[in-house]
Amino acid sequence: QVQPVESGGGFVQAVGSLRLPCAVSTSIFRLYDMGWYRQAPGEQRESVATISRLANRNYADSVKGRFTISRDNMKNTVYLEMNSLKPEDTGVYYCNGVATSGVLWAWGQGTQVTVSS
């Protein structure tokens, strides 16, 4: 059973930065399209950024120009670099494999990001 493990969250002031790594326990990580998702309090989980196995990237409009998704296939890890953070970026951040409709695996614990104004 593949289980993503997110980390790197914390409490940060607005315009600050955080880098979130997500380790994925699979030997064929390089074959998966990967995504970062977040769930704000009282809201549904939403896609933030995706990176294909060929490193093509897509971002939600709300984070374009501020967030960068990357991957290290040697370490089976996907990253989310977050800059110029805003209070509305607050939420629990998750990573998962991208499926045609939905995600590939059960959700992990996520990592909490709290941005103060």
Secondary structure, 3 states (H helix, E strand, C coil): CCCEEECCCEEEECCCCEEEEEEECCCCHHHCCEEEEEECCCCCCEEEEEECCCCCEEECCCCCCCEEEEEECCCCEEEEEECCCCHHHCEEEEEEEEECCEECCCCCCCEEEEEEC
